[in-house]
Amino acid sequence: MVIQAYLKATLENSDLFFEHILNLKTKPRRGWQKKIGIKKPESVADHAYAVATIAMILSDSKKLNSEKILKMALLHDLAESITGDLTPDDGPKKKKENAAMKKIISSLRPTLRKQYWSLWIQYQNNTTKEARLLHDIDKLEMALQAKKYRTNGHSRKKLEQFFDSALDKTNDSQIKKMIQQLKH
């Protein structure tokens, strides 16, 4: 009886959180639209899933806390369910995304809210090994997607900026090598 009441309360309080997750399926990655002219680019959900899967593999291979990085990966763009996919051209996004994330997790139990906010801040401030790796994986996924778009016939010249940005913002030497290989 206690377990059923707990589950019911958890589900009732999670409805809004789940809505935000589902909204990511309809949020396009705007950089591909604005800079390449792709009419129907990958969604933020597509990107987040790829990032999470790559994070699982690379975290396991580096013997980091894979549960932590997976949770962080799944949360890393959740604020975009409210803000949309903000590009560097949109200016500083940290304040907007933090406000959005607070709103998104506000319906959760306090223990979950605290845990997810902590992971969010670690990612935003790049303060843990997992956060640093995840930032690099985020750039790796962008390069992988750029290669896919190039293979599908989109302008090599226009896509170059995505590879260059990924290389410039990546610190992990193995990931940097992977991006260099994807670029050529």
C-alpha positions, 0 to 999 in steps of 0.5 A: 500500500505504501509503495503504491501511494509512493508510485502514484505521488511520484507519477503525478508529480512527474507529468510536467517533467515528462512533458518537457522530455517529450517536447525535445522531440519537436525542438530542431537543432537550430544551428543546422537550420541557420548555418546550413539551411537544413529544413528538417534537422535532427531534433534536440531529442535525437542529439541528446540520445546520441550524446547519452549513448556515446557518453555511456561507451566513452565513460565505461572505457575511461572507467568514470562514473557512467551512471552519473554521466548518463544522467548528466547527458540526459539532462544536458539539453533538457532546458531547451524544451523551454528555451529552444535550441540556443546557438552561440549567435543567440548570446549568453544562454546560461541564465536562461537555461538555468531558469528553465531547468529550475522550472522543469525540475520544480515538479519533482520530489525534493530529493530528485530535484536536488540530485538533478540540479546538482548534476545540471550545475556540474555540467554547466560549470564543467566541474567534474571529470564526467562534466568535462568529458560530456562537454567534449562528447557534445562536440563529438556528436556535433562533428558526427552529425556534420559528417552525416549531413556532408555524406547526405550532400550538404555543403562541405564548406558550410559544414567546416565551421562545425568541425572547427568549432568542435575541435576548438572546444574539445580538450580530450585528446582522443576525442579531438583525434576522432573529430579530426578524422571525421573532418577529412 
